[in-house]
Structures are given as C-alpha cells and as structure tokens.
Amino acid sequence: MFSEINYFYTSLKDWQKAMMFSFVSYLIILFGLIVVITFMLKDFQFLLVFGLSFVYVGTVIVLMVISIKIFKKKLIGR
C-alpha cells in the first residue's frame, strides 16, 4: 500500500504536488469553517454545512482547473 502511494507521489511533477498540497490546505480551511459555524449556531445543521461545502469545494475545483490550464500553458511555453 505504501509503495503505491510512494510511486504515485514520486511520479507527480512539482506543480502537481503544489496543487495537491493547496487542495488539502483548502479542505482544512473548510473544516475550520464548519467547526466555527457549528459552534456559533450551537447545533449541526446538515443543509447549511452541505450547501457551504458544495459551494466552497465547487469554487476551489473551478479555480484549480483554471490554475492547471495556466500552469500547463506556461510550462509548455518554456
């Protein structure tokens, strides 16, 4: 199992590793937002958290796709 993860990680290019790290960082921020909202409302509201997660992750993915296209264009141009 670990050898497959290691192979996957070593086969990535540097900019792909940076994008993966950024995505994980954005998910950590989302977790923090969910915790703060839950404590502020003193109750877990599934629909609110689902809506926030859907919009947040959707926006992050769209911006990541745009960034990937820019990275590929810039790196191919070299």
Backbone as numpy.savetxt, mean C-alpha at the origin, in Angstrom:
# Nx Ny Nz CAx CAy CAz Cx Cy Cz
9.44 -22.49 2.32 8.62 -21.29 2.32 9.48 -20.04 2.32
10.47 -20.00 3.22 11.31 -18.81 3.30 12.19 -18.66 2.06
12.57 -19.77 1.45 13.39 -19.69 0.24 12.60 -19.09 -0.91
11.29 -19.38 -0.97 10.45 -18.79 -2.01 10.27 -17.30 -1.78
10.09 -16.90 -0.53 9.97 -15.48 -0.21 11.28 -14.77 -0.53
12.40 -15.39 -0.18 13.71 -14.80 -0.46 13.92 -14.68 -1.97
13.54 -15.70 -2.73 13.68 -15.64 -4.19 12.83 -14.52 -4.76
11.59 -14.39 -4.28 10.70 -13.33 -4.75 11.30 -11.96 -4.46
11.82 -11.78 -3.25 12.37 -10.48 -2.86 13.63 -10.14 -3.65
14.50 -11.12 -3.86 15.74 -10.84 -4.58 15.51 -10.65 -6.07
14.39 -11.15 -6.60 14.12 -10.98 -8.02 13.52 -9.61 -8.34
13.10 -8.87 -7.32 12.52 -7.55 -7.54 13.61 -6.52 -7.83
13.25 -5.54 -8.65 14.15 -4.42 -8.90 14.06 -3.45 -7.73
15.01 -2.53 -7.66 15.04 -1.59 -6.52 13.78 -0.75 -6.44
13.28 -0.26 -7.59 12.10 0.59 -7.55 10.86 -0.22 -7.17
10.84 -1.52 -7.51 9.72 -2.37 -7.11 9.74 -2.62 -5.60
10.94 -2.77 -5.04 11.05 -2.92 -3.59 10.57 -1.66 -2.89
10.91 -0.50 -3.45 10.48 0.77 -2.86 8.96 0.90 -2.91
8.35 0.49 -4.02 6.90 0.57 -4.13 6.22 -0.39 -3.14
6.79 -1.58 -2.97 6.24 -2.55 -2.03 6.33 -2.01 -0.60
7.47 -1.42 -0.26 7.64 -0.85 1.07 6.66 0.31 1.29
6.46 1.13 0.26 5.51 2.24 0.37 4.10 1.74 0.59
3.71 0.69 -0.14 2.35 0.15 0.00 2.12 -0.37 1.42
3.10 -1.08 1.95 2.98 -1.59 3.32 2.90 -0.42 4.31
3.68 0.63 4.07 3.64 1.81 4.94 2.27 2.47 4.91
1.67 2.57 3.72 0.34 3.16 3.61 -0.71 2.30 4.32
-0.54 0.98 4.30 -1.48 0.12 5.01 -1.34 0.28 6.52
-0.13 0.54 6.99 0.07 0.80 8.43 -0.62 2.10 8.83
-0.55 3.10 7.96 -1.25 4.37 8.22 -2.76 4.12 8.27
-3.28 3.30 7.35 -4.70 2.97 7.35 -5.10 2.29 8.66
-4.28 1.38 9.13 -4.57 0.71 10.40 -4.64 1.74 11.53
-3.71 2.69 11.54 -3.73 3.74 12.55 -4.99 4.58 12.48
-5.43 4.91 11.27 -6.67 5.67 11.10 -7.87 4.89 11.64
-7.91 3.60 11.35 -9.02 2.78 11.84 -9.03 2.73 13.37
-7.86 2.60 13.97 -7.77 2.57 15.43 -8.24 3.89 16.02
-7.78 5.00 15.46 -8.17 6.33 15.97 -9.67 6.53 15.84
-10.23 6.20 14.68 -11.67 6.38 14.47 -12.47 5.50 15.42
-12.02 4.27 15.62 -12.73 3.36 16.53 -12.72 3.89 17.96
-11.58 4.41 18.41 -11.52 4.94 19.77 -12.30 6.25 19.90
-12.31 7.06 18.85 -13.07 8.31 18.91 -14.57 8.03 19.00
-15.04 7.05 18.24 -16.47 6.73 18.24 -16.86 5.78 19.36
-15.85 5.20 20.04 -16.06 4.25 21.13 -16.86 3.02 20.70
-16.82 2.74 19.40 -17.50 1.57 18.86 -16.94 1.29 17.47
-16.90 0.03 17.09 -16.43 -0.35 15.76 -17.61 -0.35 14.81
-17.59 0.56 13.86 -18.66 0.63 12.87 -18.13 0.08 11.55
-18.61 -1.11 11.21 -18.08 -1.84 10.07 -18.24 -1.06 8.77
-19.40 -0.49 8.53 -19.62 0.21 7.26 -18.71 1.42 7.11
-18.49 2.15 8.18 -17.60 3.30 8.13 -16.17 2.86 7.85
-15.71 1.83 8.54 -14.35 1.33 8.35 -14.20 0.74 6.96
-15.20 0.00 6.49 -15.15 -0.57 5.15 -15.08 0.53 4.10
-15.91 1.55 4.24 -15.90 2.66 3.28 -14.58 3.39 3.28
-14.06 3.67 4.47 -12.77 4.34 4.57 -11.67 3.49 3.94
-11.66 2.21 4.24 -10.64 1.31 3.69 -10.75 1.22 2.18
-11.96 1.10 1.67 -12.17 0.99 0.23 -11.67 2.23 -0.50
-12.04 3.40 -0.01 -11.61 4.65 -0.65 -10.11 4.84 -0.51
-9.57 4.59 0.66 -8.14 4.80 0.93 -7.28 3.86 0.09
-7.59 2.56 0.14 -6.78 1.59 -0.60 -6.97 1.79 -2.11
-8.17 2.12 -2.54 -8.40 2.41 -3.96 -7.57 3.58 -4.44
-7.53 4.65 -3.65 -6.72 5.81 -4.00 -5.24 5.47 -4.02
-4.79 4.72 -3.03 -3.38 4.32 -2.98 -3.01 3.48 -4.20
-3.88 2.54 -4.57 -3.58 1.68 -5.72 -3.55 2.49 -7.01
-4.49 3.40 -7.19 -4.49 4.24 -8.40 -3.21 5.07 -8.46
-2.82 5.67 -7.35 -1.60 6.47 -7.34 -0.36 5.60 -7.54
-0.37 4.37 -7.03 0.76 3.45 -7.25 0.86 3.07 -8.72
-0.27 2.82 -9.38 -0.24 2.49 -10.81 0.32 3.65 -11.61
-0.08 4.86 -11.27 0.47 6.04 -11.95 1.97 6.14 -11.70
2.39 5.90 -10.47 3.82 5.95 -10.14 4.60 4.88 -10.88
4.03 3.69 -11.00 4.71 2.60 -11.72 4.90 2.98 -13.18
3.87 3.57 -13.79 4.00 3.99 -15.19 5.08 5.05 -15.34
5.15 5.98 -14.40 6.18 7.02 -14.45 7.56 6.41 -14.26
7.70 5.50 -13.28 8.99 4.84 -13.06 9.44 4.09 -14.30
8.54 3.33 -14.90 8.92 2.56 -16.09 9.33 3.47 -17.23
8.59 4.57 -17.41 8.91 5.50 -18.49 10.27 6.15 -18.25
10.53 6.56 -17.02 11.81 7.21 -16.69 12.97 6.22 -16.78
12.76 4.98 -16.32 13.85 4.01 -16.33 14.13 3.49 -17.73
13.11 3.39 -18.58 13.34 2.96 -19.96 14.02 4.07 -20.74
13.74 5.32 -20.38 14.34 6.46 -21.06 15.83 6.59 -20.84
16.38 5.93 -19.83 17.81 6.02 -19.53 18.64 5.30 -20.53
